[in-house]
């Protein structure tokens, strides 16, 4: 693996630079679960269990890790209510809604092109 120098302090973000933090953010937003969480939370608030049901086949661990990453990067808001049993709500922040709109656009494009994509693979939807 090639050694890359760190970007100089104050350098503009560049996702093509292997050590630029923007690459990590892009990776999270475009990861399988990151993208689906953004789409699922668009315009609404869900509890962990509701979000897990919405996504289908995600493990609790993977969902928790991805939510933590999205929260750490300011995309997801986590609100813990002081009740028994514990109740935690997840929603998108303003920047999360903005990112979700872009991801939703890509998802809609994929959905609209599935016949051609599947034909290229020799399979049907």
C-alpha positions in Angstrom: 0.0 0.0 0.0 1.3 3.4 -0.9 2.1 5.9 1.9 0.2 9.1 1.4 1.2 12.3 3.2 -1.6 13.8 5.3 -3.3 16.8 3.7 -1.7 20.0 4.8 -3.6 21.9 7.6 -6.3 24.1 6.1 -6.3 22.3 2.8 -9.7 22.1 1.0 -11.5 18.8 1.5 -10.8 16.3 -1.2 -12.5 12.9 -1.2 -9.9 11.5 -3.6 -7.1 12.0 -1.0 -6.9 8.8 1.0 -6.3 10.6 4.3 -8.9 13.3 3.9 -11.6 13.1 6.6 -14.2 13.8 3.9 -13.5 10.4 2.4 -14.6 8.8 5.7 -17.8 10.8 5.7 -18.6 9.9 2.1 -18.0 6.3 2.9 -20.4 6.4 5.8 -23.1 8.2 3.8 -22.8 5.8 0.8 -22.4 2.6 2.9 -25.2 0.1 2.6 -26.8 0.9 6.0 -25.8 4.6 6.1 -27.6 5.3 2.9 -30.7 3.3 3.9 -30.9 4.9 7.3 -30.8 8.3 5.7 -33.7 7.4 3.4 -35.7 5.7 6.2 -35.4 8.7 8.6 -36.2 11.3 6.0 -38.8 13.7 7.4 -39.6 11.5 10.4 -38.5 10.3 13.8 -38.2 6.6 14.5 -37.3 4.5 17.5 -34.4 2.0 17.2 -36.8 -1.0 16.9 -39.0 0.8 14.3 -35.9 1.7 12.2 -34.6 -1.9 12.4 -38.0 -3.2 11.2 -38.0 -0.6 8.4 -34.6 -1.7 7.2 -35.3 -5.4 7.4 -32.2 -7.5 7.6 -29.8 -5.2 9.5 -28.3 -6.6 12.8 -28.8 -4.7 16.0 -25.0 -4.2 16.2 -24.6 -2.9 12.7 -27.6 -0.5 13.1 -26.2 0.8 16.4 -22.7 1.3 14.9 -24.0 3.1 11.8 -26.3 5.3 13.8 -23.4 6.2 16.1 -21.3 7.1 13.1 -24.0 9.2 11.6 -24.6 10.9 14.9 -20.9 11.6 15.4 -20.8 13.3 12.0 -23.8 15.5 12.7 -26.3 13.7 10.4 -28.5 12.0 13.0 -30.0 13.4 16.2 -30.4 11.0 19.0 -32.9 11.9 21.8 -33.0 9.6 24.9 -36.1 9.9 27.0 -35.8 9.3 30.7 -38.4 6.7 31.0 -38.6 3.0 31.8 -38.2 1.1 29.6 -35.7 3.3 27.8 -37.0 5.2 24.8 -34.6 6.6 22.2 -35.7 8.6 19.1 -33.7 9.1 16.0 -34.2 11.8 13.4 -32.1 13.6 10.8 -30.5 16.9 11.5 -30.7 19.7 8.9 -27.4 18.6 7.3 -28.7 15.0 7.5 -31.9 15.9 5.7 -29.7 17.6 3.0 -27.5 14.5 2.6 -30.6 12.3 2.6 -32.1 14.2 -0.3 -29.0 13.5 -2.4 -29.0 9.8 -1.4 -32.8 9.6 -2.2 -32.1 11.0 -5.6 -29.6 8.3 -6.3 -32.0 5.6 -4.9 -34.8 6.9 -7.2 -32.4 6.7 -10.2 -31.5 3.1 -9.3 -35.1 2.1 -8.9 -36.0 3.7 -12.2 -33.2 2.0 -14.0 -33.6 -1.4 -12.5 -35.0 -3.0 -15.7 -31.9 -1.9 -17.7 -29.5 -2.8 -14.8 -31.0 -6.2 -14.4 -31.0 -6.8 -18.2 -27.3 -6.0 -18.2 -26.9 -8.7 -15.6 -29.1 -11.2 -17.5 -31.7 -11.3 -14.6 -35.1 -9.9 -13.9 -36.3 -7.8 -10.9 
